[in-house]
Amino acid sequence: MIWENIKLAFKDMLTSKMRTLLSLLGIVIGVASVIAILTLGQSATKSITDTIVESGLEMVTIFPIRSEKASNEFSENFGERIMANVPHIKTVLPVNSSSALIRIGQKSITATVTGVLSTYAEVLDYIPEKGSFFTLSDNMANRQVAVLGASVAEELFPDGDAVGKYVSLFRTQAKSYQVIGVMQPKDASFNLQFDSSVFIPYNTYVQRFMKPTIVGSYVVRVAEGADALVVSDNITAYLDATIGSDAYRLFSPASLAEMAEQITGTFSSFLAAIAAISLLVGGIGIMNIMLVSVAERTREIGVRKAMGASPWTIMGQFITEAIVLTVSGGIIGIGLGTWLSWLVADIVGWNLYISYSSFLFAAGFSMLVGVFFGWYPAMKASKLDPIEALNYE
């Protein structure tokens, strides 16, 4: 019986092609809008979070605020203290940096000189392209050696022969440093600059290049498998209790990623809810066209009733037609919405992440629209008096 009703529904749709097309239009637009908004919202969220992930979700950066209290607390042994009091921290790297003039012969550029420990490159997955990063012995001996970021090396040594050469770093006075390595290109990570930096041993920085009164920042690497947000909260609680909230700033890419996901998710849901209104408008169109269909087929209904068809049979036929209409529109809308999502994602340069849950939502909602708005015309058809229906002109 159900299959017979479905065949009758398609037959009626093909008989009145223009009317069917106009009936489907509202459902198609509504479903396509919901699919496109939810898919593009998910694609935007994933693109943003992927960018943040590339910058290192497992990193937390602490920025001391210059004050007498901060100078006493944020010392070189701060990393050991925080690792002893906050679980799931793999390592803590003190980082000092300042802008300086870098010169080779008559050529000079302004770059960021960064003093770091020898483990800096390994911890941040920063790979040398030529030569090597400096070693623990370089740091302990305060050697004047330098490792160049990719863009600095390209500007100073366009021929690619930087390793073994000497560059002059100007701060209060010029000092010569031997280049022992050139690093591969690496995108900046919020507070960490790579390509535009010159790296020197941490001890060399604080004892020979510049003598800072306070460590510029600490890069905290979260242990593998640990939740960076939880670790970030624990660090905040520890620092607030021991130093005070006014003595530092803390930055965590993980918290930024979570915030971005919440904002884009809420915004997408809001837009999808607005787009779903067009589904209701489409449903009203379905009900209108079904009422017209009932009026046109009054004699047919009378004949079926006279032959013994029950009111439930008549009602099932017209509800099935309404559902077939809305589900057909839903399928077309899913295809159109997916194509629009791909087109927009391609234009703006996002990776497309299909929201399959939106497919289920759109298909289910379309079916509900068919049942809801098809019920009244179907009920009206089922209650027709067979004698009056047969005499209907």
Steps between C-alpha positions, in 0.01 A plus 500: 500500500780743589688425180178547301447840665859603417448409133174696494680797655773502233238458228309803628825702526591421138148583383526858636869580447482879542285477811736239645803716423350803673400284797852362533670839471448607861618165637805494269607853597446432870692172505781640282534800733517284812754263342719783368498697826578202722766363264670836449480567873673170572755566225575845641537356850732223381709740291545734796581222747735330251693826472521522878597132526790561261615769742509249782199422718737332743672830578428744782693828517551704817587869467635659822390860557799713593493583867716449807285205606516339156878550484542301820266218403560459127862391514691238308396225744131585457462211254616247758257639759197492278578148373522384861162651589290459185455149355519401133764754394769359273739794504522875556714718274604853603510733200650850471482706185557851370535678171852560368689595185664203324785578259719307259739719304303797365168323526286539814147419613297534818399169656398349832791359700370220723689337783386140556621173647654232281182288529287773341508356147424145611211600729335717232568257211717763333727330247837624365531521125876548503749459780353442845345668801740592778577249776494496879877557506454810279256634755710411805813658346315820395620453144418768245332276246177567312232306316306688233129480424411430137411854390798655683735254328338572164549877537855490634627204297298472177760257364424258785855490642425627852643214711852580617472871427497777763230761556506806723221552750452861612347584835704745705804394301580268209592142582598231252318166496581194293203352309482127575156423355209612284150380590222378274208740440241485779184705542480738793316362802314794655774614740787305338678636194721260308597606149574861595713411804867445578548246781794511739571297818298612801806561722670695223193721471470583872874538565647641180230630269260659749449471874123494558360553849221248440441204269294611202276193482478130579384248242338206680471173306214285626570127542377275220142384555423767760220754456662839431194684631518317834874561527445866415239531775734329750784738408267797549388371840862443611620843383202681652565332836877553506562822305168668435287547190642849435857374454460310172296434188433151370425396144378157388418416135275220631273751676494713185403197290221411744370858495507511119314169480231620740451831320481355148282211620250732669494736202447212253216355709334841518519546122379144441198567722418806291543299179270229639217756497499470120423130550184599684412737218558214257276280714217752470545482124475122518177522702356747251578281203362192678173681569478579128575137422222382732255735330602385153475131591175513695321267254797256511474497880124436475556205265763347730274541803206350311721200420572449870810707569512595866565858624843382624585375151407835343688687773808282454499569125506878536747504792729277292476747210592788731794306643621400151487866395695626801757217501561550126554869565726410793720275283532769232572757773774283651670477162465873434617594851805275474593650163461854633715410803774364275485810280526748789771297678702491178466877452607592855768229521354284778527124519149361456370298795165346414247522784333160465290571806342786306395247233311299760352816649384631162356164388323444832364853512375470142312183589348665806393797286332256261313326779405822679383700201361200313285388793222758463442450123517122554251516785268718291516246217434208733184664640336569162154347464518253207158607360592869504845421362354306206264787421781761524552700181 
